[in-house]
């Protein structure tokens, strides 16, 4: 009887450790895939902006460090707001009116804060980009999401997917 219990315990521990290892491996693979996609996305966007704006090599060398800085600030802003929203949605305790108000105010302020970041970097870009290229930059920013949808659809079709949302 003790032997059966011992074998059962060893079997359960072996299966559990294998499952944990498999989960960690899957998480690492998923993180690697996400990181690779982010790098591909940044490369696609960089090439798109260079082409659409008509940046020279010198302009691109000045533009992209500032552009990446701007994008990092915007990402941080959204991340903070997502964390605040999640903390309320996943709260195990009753959320107070003050907490709801704080979260709602933060969500309403996002476009204002984003606009301030955009204006700050627009003024920096204005120091070395022509008026035409500044205009083309803003147009390219608006056009890029549509281009990404086309890119996604084209690549999903190539991989055997329909490319259409359900």
MDTraj code that builds the backbone (N, CA, C; nanometers):
import mdtraj as md
import numpy as np

residues = "UNK UNK UNK UNK UNK UNK UNK UNK UNK UNK UNK UNK UNK UNK UNK UNK UNK UNK UNK UNK UNK UNK UNK UNK UNK UNK UNK UNK UNK UNK UNK UNK UNK UNK UNK UNK UNK UNK UNK UNK UNK UNK UNK UNK UNK UNK UNK UNK UNK UNK UNK UNK UNK UNK UNK UNK UNK UNK UNK UNK UNK UNK UNK UNK UNK UNK UNK UNK UNK UNK UNK UNK UNK UNK UNK UNK UNK UNK UNK UNK UNK UNK UNK UNK UNK UNK UNK UNK UNK UNK UNK UNK UNK UNK UNK UNK UNK UNK UNK UNK UNK UNK UNK UNK UNK UNK UNK UNK UNK UNK UNK UNK UNK UNK UNK UNK UNK UNK UNK UNK UNK UNK UNK UNK UNK UNK UNK UNK UNK UNK UNK UNK UNK UNK UNK UNK UNK UNK UNK UNK UNK UNK UNK UNK UNK UNK UNK UNK UNK UNK UNK UNK UNK UNK UNK UNK UNK UNK UNK UNK UNK UNK UNK UNK UNK UNK".split()
xyz = np.array([
    [0.0824, -0.1194, 0.0000],
    [0.0000, 0.0000, 0.0000],
    [0.0871, 0.1262, 0.0000],
    [0.1927, 0.1234, 0.0889],
    [0.2833, 0.2379, 0.0937],
    [0.3535, 0.2566, -0.0399],
    [0.3841, 0.1454, -0.1024],
    [0.4533, 0.1524, -0.2306],
    [0.3634, 0.2168, -0.3370],
    [0.2373, 0.1828, -0.3379],
    [0.1431, 0.2410, -0.4336],
    [0.1291, 0.3900, -0.4084],
    [0.1165, 0.4294, -0.2823],
    [0.1083, 0.5717, -0.2486],
    [0.2351, 0.6447, -0.2907],
    [0.3496, 0.5849, -0.2656],
    [0.4770, 0.6471, -0.3033],
    [0.4870, 0.6634, -0.4546],
    [0.4502, 0.5599, -0.5279],
    [0.4552, 0.5673, -0.6742],
    [0.3568, 0.6705, -0.7278],
    [0.2384, 0.6745, -0.6675],
    [0.1383, 0.7723, -0.7083],
    [0.1881, 0.9141, -0.6824],
    [0.2470, 0.9357, -0.5662],
    [0.3004, 1.0679, -0.5312],
    [0.4123, 1.1084, -0.6277],
    [0.5013, 1.0167, -0.6559],
    [0.6111, 1.0450, -0.7500],
    [0.5545, 1.0780, -0.8879],
    [0.4551, 1.0003, -0.9313],
    [0.3926, 1.0258, -1.0609],
    [0.3285, 1.1650, -1.0655],
    [0.2538, 1.2007, -0.9613],
    [0.1867, 1.3315, -0.9562],
    [0.2894, 1.4440, -0.9567],
    [0.3954, 1.4304, -0.8779],
    [0.4999, 1.5335, -0.8758],
    [0.5692, 1.5454, -1.0108],
    [0.5938, 1.4329, -1.0756],
    [0.6588, 1.4352, -1.2069],
    [0.5717, 1.5062, -1.3098],
    [0.4428, 1.4712, -1.3114],
    [0.3512, 1.5328, -1.4065],
    [0.3379, 1.6825, -1.3776],
    [0.3285, 1.7192, -1.2497],
    [0.3152, 1.8607, -1.2121],
    [0.4371, 1.9409, -1.2554],
    [0.5564, 1.8880, -1.2290],
    [0.6763, 1.9620, -1.2664],
    [0.6883, 1.9727, -1.4191],
    [0.6488, 1.8668, -1.4911],
    [0.6504, 1.8730, -1.6368],
    [0.5538, 1.9796, -1.6875],
    [0.4346, 1.9869, -1.6280],
    [0.3348, 2.0855, -1.6704],
    [0.3846, 2.2275, -1.6427],
    [0.4476, 2.2488, -1.5266],
    [0.5021, 2.3810, -1.4954],
    [0.6116, 2.4186, -1.5941],
    [0.6979, 2.3240, -1.6254],
    [0.8046, 2.3490, -1.7221],
    [0.7458, 2.3846, -1.8582],
    [0.6437, 2.3118, -1.8999],
    [0.5792, 2.3382, -2.0292],
    [0.5145, 2.4754, -2.0310],
    [0.4499, 2.5149, -1.9202],
    [0.3874, 2.6470, -1.9128],
    [0.4922, 2.7569, -1.9213],
    [0.6037, 2.7402, -1.8493],
    [0.7104, 2.8408, -1.8540],
    [0.7695, 2.8507, -1.9931],
    [0.7863, 2.7369, -2.0589],
    [0.8396, 2.7360, -2.1950],
    [0.7428, 2.8079, -2.2890],
    [0.6134, 2.7816, -2.2738],
    [0.5132, 2.8482, -2.3573],
    [0.5138, 2.9985, -2.3342],
    [0.5259, 3.0412, -2.2090],
    [0.5293, 3.1849, -2.1774],
    [0.6516, 3.2500, -2.2410],
    [0.7662, 3.1832, -2.2318],
    [0.8884, 3.2384, -2.2906],
    [0.8745, 3.2496, -2.4424],
    [0.8173, 3.1461, -2.5039],
    [0.7974, 3.1496, -2.6492],
    [0.7034, 3.2632, -2.6871],
    [0.5979, 3.2809, -2.6089],
    [0.5018, 3.3875, -2.6352],
    [0.5682, 3.5247, -2.6203],
    [0.6511, 3.5408, -2.5174],
    [0.7233, 3.6670, -2.4985],
    [0.8192, 3.6926, -2.6140],
    [0.8875, 3.5887, -2.6584],
    [0.9795, 3.6024, -2.7714],
    [0.9045, 3.6405, -2.8985],
    [0.7869, 3.5776, -2.9207],
    [0.7067, 3.6106, -3.0377],
    [0.6601, 3.7557, -3.0316],
    [0.6166, 3.7991, -2.9122],
    [0.5715, 3.9368, -2.8955],
    [0.6852, 4.0357, -2.9218],
    [0.8009, 4.0034, -2.8685],
    [0.9177, 4.0905, -2.8876],
    [0.9566, 4.0979, -3.0355],
    [0.9544, 3.9846, -3.1036],
    [0.9873, 3.9819, -3.2461],
    [0.8854, 4.0626, -3.3257],
    [0.7573, 4.0482, -3.2913],
    [0.6531, 4.1234, -3.3606],
    [0.6714, 4.2726, -3.3369],
    [0.7048, 4.3125, -3.2150],
    [0.7249, 4.4537, -3.1846],
    [0.8406, 4.5107, -3.2667],
    [0.9479, 4.4356, -3.2784],
    [1.0612, 4.4797, -3.3594],
    [1.0204, 4.4913, -3.5071],
    [0.9452, 4.3940, -3.5557],
    [0.8984, 4.3989, -3.6944],
    [0.8068, 4.5198, -3.7150],
    [0.7161, 4.5424, -3.6194],
    [0.6236, 4.6557, -3.6258],
    [0.7009, 4.7877, -3.6320],
    [0.8000, 4.8031, -3.5441],
    [0.8794, 4.9267, -3.5431],
    [0.9537, 4.9469, -3.6749],
    [1.0054, 4.8399, -3.7296],
    [1.0767, 4.8477, -3.8570],
    [0.9821, 4.8882, -3.9698],
    [0.8644, 4.8274, -3.9715],
    [0.7646, 4.8605, -4.0742],
    [0.7254, 5.0076, -4.0623],
    [0.7011, 5.0518, -3.9392],
    [0.6586, 5.1910, -3.9189],
    [0.7704, 5.2872, -3.9572],
    [0.8925, 5.2547, -3.9182],
    [1.0067, 5.3409, -3.9521],
    [1.0187, 5.3561, -4.1040],
    [1.0148, 5.2443, -4.1754],
    [1.0260, 5.2493, -4.3212],
    [0.9093, 5.3252, -4.3832],
    [0.7900, 5.3039, -4.3285],
    [0.6713, 5.3735, -4.3775],
    [0.6867, 5.5247, -4.3591],
    [0.7298, 5.5666, -4.2409],
    [0.7445, 5.7103, -4.2152],
    [0.8528, 5.7725, -4.3031],
    [0.9637, 5.7043, -4.3184],
    [1.0716, 5.7559, -4.4046],
    [1.0180, 5.7792, -4.5451],
    [0.9465, 5.6804, -4.5964],
    [0.8938, 5.6889, -4.7327],
    [0.7866, 5.7980, -4.7444],
    [0.6882, 5.7962, -4.6543],
    [0.5758, 5.8898, -4.6629],
    [0.6182, 6.0349, -4.6414],
    [0.7099, 6.0568, -4.5485],
    [0.7546, 6.1935, -4.5197],
    [0.8590, 6.2383, -4.6206],
    [0.9352, 6.1417, -4.6715],
    [1.0439, 6.1749, -4.7631],
    [1.1679, 6.2205, -4.6865],
    [1.1966, 6.1513, -4.5757],
    [1.3109, 6.1901, -4.4918],
    [1.4432, 6.1529, -4.5580],
    [1.5370, 6.2455, -4.5522],
    [1.6735, 6.2149, -4.5948],
    [1.7386, 6.1333, -4.4823],
    [1.8553, 6.0775, -4.5091],
    [1.9268, 6.0006, -4.4062],
    [1.9575, 6.0889, -4.2850],
    [1.9980, 6.2123, -4.3110],
    [2.0306, 6.3064, -4.2028],
    [1.9055, 6.3391, -4.1200],
    [1.7953, 6.3648, -4.1880],
    [1.6700, 6.3953, -4.1172],
    [1.6227, 6.2754, -4.0358],
    [1.6327, 6.1564, -4.0949],
    [1.5910, 6.0349, -4.0239],
    [1.6754, 6.0141, -3.8985],
    [1.8046, 6.0445, -3.9081],
    [1.8943, 6.0299, -3.7930],
    [1.8554, 6.1254, -3.6800],
    [1.8015, 6.2386, -3.7116],
    [1.7562, 6.3345, -3.6094],
    [1.6134, 6.3047, -3.5656],
    [1.5312, 6.2599, -3.6591],
    [1.3887, 6.2396, -3.6346],
    [1.3608, 6.1213, -3.5414],
    [1.4192, 6.0058, -3.5699],
    [1.3776, 5.8842, -3.4999],
    [1.4151, 5.8772, -3.3523],
    [1.5280, 5.9309, -3.3078],
    [1.5484, 5.9315, -3.1619],
    [1.4391, 6.0109, -3.0887],
    [1.3992, 6.1240, -3.1465],
    [1.2916, 6.2030, -3.0866],
    [1.1579, 6.1309, -3.0986],
    [1.1333, 6.0732, -3.2141],
    [1.0082, 6.0015, -3.2366],
    [0.9936, 5.8847, -3.1387],
    [1.1002, 5.8086, -3.1205],
    [1.0971, 5.6949, -3.0281],
    [1.0756, 5.7415, -2.8840],
    [1.1352, 5.8542, -2.8490],
    [1.1167, 5.9137, -2.7159],
    [0.9690, 5.9505, -2.6956],
    [0.9103, 6.0115, -2.7965],
    [0.7684, 6.0495, -2.7920],
    [0.6804, 5.9258, -2.7758],
    [0.7070, 5.8233, -2.8538],
    [0.6280, 5.7006, -2.8466],
    [0.6417, 5.6328, -2.7098],
    [0.7599, 5.6388, -2.6513],
    [0.7816, 5.5810, -2.5186],
    [0.6987, 5.6552, -2.4139],
    [0.6944, 5.7868, -2.4229],
    [0.6130, 5.8650, -2.3293],
    [0.4649, 5.8309, -2.3436],
    [0.4184, 5.8184, -2.4660],
    [0.2775, 5.7848, -2.4891],
    [0.2468, 5.6432, -2.4395],
    [0.3385, 5.5506, -2.4621],
    [0.3204, 5.4133, -2.4156],
    [0.3107, 5.4104, -2.2629],
    [0.3978, 5.4849, -2.1972],
    [0.3974, 5.4906, -2.0503],
    [0.2641, 5.5467, -1.9994],
    [0.2142, 5.6493, -2.0641],
    [0.0863, 5.7095, -2.0273],
    [-0.0262, 5.6060, -2.0354],
    [-0.0317, 5.5329, -2.1439],
    [-0.1365, 5.4325, -2.1615],
    [-0.1202, 5.3152, -2.0644],
    [0.0043, 5.2763, -2.0400],
    [0.0303, 5.1657, -1.9476],
    [-0.0176, 5.2010, -1.8070],
    [0.0125, 5.3216, -1.7617],
    [-0.0318, 5.3647, -1.6288],
    [-0.1838, 5.3627, -1.6192],
    [-0.2508, 5.4075, -1.7233],
    [-0.3965, 5.4093, -1.7225],
    [-0.4561, 5.2689, -1.7294],
    [-0.3922, 5.1786, -1.8036],
    [-0.4393, 5.0395, -1.8069],
    [-0.4264, 4.9756, -1.6687],
    [-0.3147, 5.0051, -1.6004],
    [-0.2948, 4.9491, -1.4671],
    [-0.4000, 5.0011, -1.3694],
    [-0.4311, 5.1287, -1.3771],
    [-0.5333, 5.1869, -1.2909],
    [-0.6693, 5.1234, -1.3195],
    [-0.7023, 5.1086, -1.4455],
    [-0.8295, 5.0478, -1.4841],
    [-0.8369, 4.9030, -1.4363],
    [-0.7288, 4.8268, -1.4578],
    [-0.7272, 4.6861, -1.4135],
    [-0.7420, 4.6752, -1.2626],
    [-0.6769, 4.7651, -1.1897],
    [-0.6851, 4.7573, -1.0435],
    [-0.8290, 4.7739, -0.9962],
    [-0.9060, 4.8543, -1.0658],
    [-1.0461, 4.8717, -1.0288],
    [-1.1286, 4.7513, -1.0746],
    [-1.1070, 4.7073, -1.1974],
    [-1.1848, 4.5953, -1.2503],
    [-1.1589, 4.4648, -1.1747],
    [-1.0367, 4.4465, -1.1263],
    [-1.0015, 4.3212, -1.0590],
    [-1.0028, 4.3337, -0.9067],
    [-1.0502, 4.4446, -0.8573],
    [-1.0523, 4.4658, -0.7135],
    [-1.1456, 4.3664, -0.6451],
    [-1.0958, 4.3055, -0.5376],
    [-1.1775, 4.2123, -0.4598],
    [-1.2589, 4.2854, -0.3535],
    [-1.2265, 4.4112, -0.3337],
    [-1.2976, 4.4916, -0.2348],
    [-1.3874, 4.5902, -0.3077],
    [-1.4796, 4.6461, -0.2335],
    [-1.5704, 4.7446, -0.2910],
    [-1.4906, 4.8680, -0.3330],
    [-1.5101, 4.9102, -0.4554],
    [-1.4406, 5.0270, -0.5081],
    [-1.5171, 5.1519, -0.4631],
    [-1.4422, 5.2499, -0.4129],
    [-1.5066, 5.3714, -0.3635],
    [-1.5382, 5.4664, -0.4784],
    [-1.6279, 5.5585, -0.4520],
    [-1.6592, 5.6609, -0.5520],
    [-1.5353, 5.7426, -0.5861],
    [-1.4505, 5.7693, -0.4890],
    [-1.3279, 5.8458, -0.5124],
    [-1.2355, 5.7712, -0.6091],
    [-1.2258, 5.6385, -0.5950],
    [-1.1417, 5.5590, -0.6849],
    [-1.1990, 5.5573, -0.8266],
    [-1.3320, 5.5429, -0.8359],
    [-1.3955, 5.5497, -0.9678],
    [-1.3723, 5.6861, -1.0323],
    [-1.3857, 5.7911, -0.9539],
    [-1.3665, 5.9266, -1.0069],
    [-1.2230, 5.9463, -1.0541],
    [-1.1279, 5.8997, -0.9749],
    [-0.9863, 5.9125, -1.0118],
    [-0.9592, 5.8412, -1.1450],
    [-1.0128, 5.7205, -1.1590],
    [-0.9925, 5.6438, -1.2825],
    [-1.0614, 5.7108, -1.4005],
    [-1.1845, 5.7566, -1.3807],
    [-1.2584, 5.8223, -1.4891],
    [-1.1870, 5.9500, -1.5320],
    [-1.1408, 6.0292, -1.4341],
    [-1.0671, 6.1522, -1.4656],
    [-0.9398, 6.1208, -1.5449],
    [-0.8701, 6.0152, -1.5041],
    [-0.7468, 5.9768, -1.5735],
    [-0.7764, 5.9370, -1.7182],
    [-0.8856, 5.8630, -1.7386],
    [-0.9215, 5.8213, -1.8741],
    [-0.9598, 5.9403, -1.9619],
    [-1.0276, 6.0365, -1.9039],
    [-1.0668, 6.1564, -1.9791],
    [-0.9443, 6.2421, -2.0110],
    [-0.8448, 6.2398, -1.9229],
    [-0.7243, 6.3216, -1.9423],
    [-0.6260, 6.2634, -2.0433],
    [-0.6417, 6.1372, -2.0813],
    [-0.5465, 6.0757, -2.1742],
    [-0.5316, 6.1562, -2.3032],
    [-0.6401, 6.1914, -2.3723],
    [-0.6229, 6.2679, -2.4969],
    [-0.5544, 6.4033, -2.4747],
    [-0.5805, 6.4662, -2.3608],
    [-0.5178, 6.5952, -2.3302],
    [-0.3674, 6.5766, -2.3113],
    [-0.3312, 6.4733, -2.2357],
    [-0.1886, 6.4471, -2.2121],
    [-0.1186, 6.4041, -2.3412],
    [-0.1869, 6.3235, -2.4207],
    [-0.1302, 6.2830, -2.5500],
    [-0.1078, 6.4039, -2.6407],
    [-0.2052, 6.4941, -2.6416],
    [-0.1928, 6.6151, -2.7242],
    [-0.0741, 6.6990, -2.6793],
    [-0.0522, 6.7076, -2.5479],
    [0.0621, 6.7837, -2.4959],
    [0.1940, 6.7203, -2.5407],
    [0.1996, 6.5877, -2.5382],
    [0.3204, 6.5176, -2.5839],
    [0.3403, 6.5412, -2.7334],
    [0.2340, 6.5276, -2.8114],
    [0.2430, 6.5510, -2.9555],
    [0.2920, 6.6932, -2.9853],
    [0.2374, 6.7913, -2.9147],
    [0.2755, 6.9317, -2.9365],
    [0.4223, 6.9530, -2.9010],
    [0.4659, 6.8944, -2.7886],
    [0.6058, 6.9075, -2.7462],
    [0.7006, 6.8574, -2.8557],
    [0.6685, 6.7419, -2.9141],
    [0.7572, 6.6847, -3.0154],
    [0.7377, 6.7489, -3.1524],
    [0.6203, 6.7971, -3.1801],
    [0.5976, 6.8728, -3.3030],
    [0.6917, 6.9932, -3.3052],
    [0.7022, 7.0622, -3.1923],
    [0.7906, 7.1790, -3.1847],
    [0.9374, 7.1386, -3.2019],
    [0.9737, 7.0216, -3.1539],
    [1.1113, 6.9728, -3.1719],
    [1.1361, 6.9363, -3.3186],
    [1.0388, 6.8690, -3.3817],
    [1.0530, 6.8322, -3.5226],
    [1.0576, 6.9564, -3.6107],
    [0.9867, 7.0586, -3.5686],
    [0.9783, 7.1831, -3.6444],
    [1.1145, 7.2520, -3.6577],
    [1.2055, 7.2207, -3.5683],
    [1.3376, 7.2812, -3.5710],
    [1.4227, 7.2331, -3.6891],
    [1.3895, 7.1164, -3.7462],
    [1.4730, 7.0666, -3.8565],
    [1.3954, 7.0102, -3.9757],
    [1.2635, 6.9953, -3.9622],
    [1.1850, 6.9480, -4.0768],
    [1.1161, 7.0662, -4.1454],
    [1.1035, 7.0577, -4.2763],
    [1.0331, 7.1623, -4.3511],
    [0.8848, 7.1574, -4.3151],
    [0.8153, 7.2635, -4.3484],
    [0.6704, 7.2695, -4.3231],
    [0.5983, 7.1576, -4.3984],
    [0.6428, 7.1297, -4.5205],
    [0.5833, 7.0223, -4.5992],
    [0.6035, 6.8873, -4.5308],
    [0.7233, 6.8626, -4.4806],
    [0.7513, 6.7343, -4.4162],
    [0.6792, 6.7217, -4.2821],
    [0.6600, 6.8320, -4.2118],
    [0.5802, 6.8291, -4.0891],
    [0.4368, 6.7872, -4.1204],
    [0.3831, 6.8442, -4.2277],
    [0.2474, 6.8093, -4.2700],
    [0.2405, 6.6615, -4.3102],
    [0.3383, 6.6171, -4.3889],
    [0.3411, 6.4779, -4.4330],
    [0.3562, 6.3820, -4.3136],
    [0.4308, 6.4253, -4.2122],
    [0.4460, 6.3435, -4.0912],
    [0.3108, 6.3212, -4.0249],
    [0.2350, 6.4264, -4.0058],
    [0.1039, 6.4135, -3.9405],
    [0.0109, 6.3256, -4.0258],
    [0.0154, 6.3433, -4.1571],
    [-0.0675, 6.2620, -4.2457],
    [-0.0254, 6.1145, -4.2386],
    [0.1050, 6.0912, -4.2340],
    [0.1557, 5.9537, -4.2278],
    [0.1124, 5.8860, -4.0979],
    [0.1119, 5.9597, -3.9894],
    [0.0682, 5.9039, -3.8604],
    [-0.0783, 5.8609, -3.8677],
    [-0.1592, 5.9394, -3.9365],
    [-0.3012, 5.9053, -3.9508],
    [-0.3221, 5.7877, -4.0466],
    [-0.2360, 5.7783, -4.1464],
    [-0.2490, 5.6759, -4.2507],
    [-0.1929, 5.5397, -4.2070],
    [-0.0987, 5.5398, -4.1153],
    [-0.0288, 5.4162, -4.0793],
    [-0.1195, 5.3040, -4.0293],
    [-0.2165, 5.3288, -3.9421],
    [-0.3025, 5.2172, -3.8972],
    [-0.3714, 5.1442, -4.0130],
    [-0.4151, 5.2180, -4.1142],
    [-0.4777, 5.1542, -4.2307],
    [-0.3765, 5.0686, -4.3063],
    [-0.2544, 5.1178, -4.3159],
    [-0.1490, 5.0419, -4.3836],
    [-0.1174, 4.9137, -4.3070],
    [-0.1195, 4.9201, -4.1745],
    [-0.0934, 4.8006, -4.0938],
    [-0.2035, 4.6975, -4.1124],
    [-0.3272, 4.7423, -4.1252],
    [-0.4369, 4.6480, -4.1498],
    [-0.4183, 4.5778, -4.2844],
    [-0.3772, 4.6542, -4.3847],
    [-0.3501, 4.5948, -4.5162],
    [-0.2354, 4.4942, -4.5061],
    [-0.1313, 4.5313, -4.4339],
    [-0.0149, 4.4443, -4.4154],
    [-0.0568, 4.3150, -4.3463],
    [-0.1366, 4.3276, -4.2398],
    [-0.1833, 4.2108, -4.1658],
    [-0.2680, 4.1208, -4.2547],
    [-0.3610, 4.1815, -4.3267],
    [-0.4486, 4.1029, -4.4135],
    [-0.3682, 4.0303, -4.5217],
    [-0.2712, 4.0986, -4.5797],
    [-0.1883, 4.0385, -4.6838],
    [-0.1080, 3.9210, -4.6270],
    [-0.0525, 3.9377, -4.5081],
    [0.0283, 3.8309, -4.4484],
    [-0.0560, 3.7157, -4.3982],
    [-0.1764, 3.7412, -4.3504],
    [-0.2639, 3.6319, -4.3072],
    [-0.3124, 3.5525, -4.4272],
    [-0.3388, 3.6197, -4.5374],
    [-0.3815, 3.5520, -4.6587],
    [-0.2703, 3.4604, -4.7079],
    [-0.1467, 3.5094, -4.7000],
    [-0.0322, 3.4304, -4.7421],
    [-0.0149, 3.3063, -4.6552],
    [-0.0503, 3.3167, -4.5261],
    [-0.0339, 3.2053, -4.4330],
    [-0.1549, 3.1110, -4.4363],
    [-0.2514, 3.1378, -4.5246],
    [-0.3639, 3.0478, -4.5365],
    [-0.4866, 3.0912, -4.4563],
    [-0.4814, 3.2095, -4.3931],
    [-0.5968, 3.2624, -4.3222],
    [-0.6766, 3.3507, -4.4167],
    [-0.7999, 3.3718, -4.3832],
    [-0.8835, 3.4535, -4.4708],
    [-0.8449, 3.6012, -4.4632],
    [-0.7877, 3.6434, -4.3485],
    [-0.7495, 3.7835, -4.3345],
    [-0.8651, 3.8719, -4.2937],
    [-0.9810, 3.8171, -4.2799],
    [-1.0987, 3.8946, -4.2425],
    [-1.1298, 3.8712, -4.0958],
    [-1.1756, 3.9760, -4.0312],
    [-1.2189, 3.9639, -3.8920],
    [-1.3545, 3.8961, -3.8868],
    [-1.3736, 3.8222, -3.7808],
    [-1.5025, 3.7551, -3.7639],
    [-1.5909, 3.8349, -3.6726],
])
top = md.Topology()
chain = top.add_chain()
for i, resn in enumerate(residues, 1):
    res = top.add_residue(resn, chain, resSeq=i)
    for name in ("N", "CA", "C"):
        top.add_atom(name, md.element.get_by_symbol(name[0]), res)
traj = md.Trajectory(xyz[None], top)
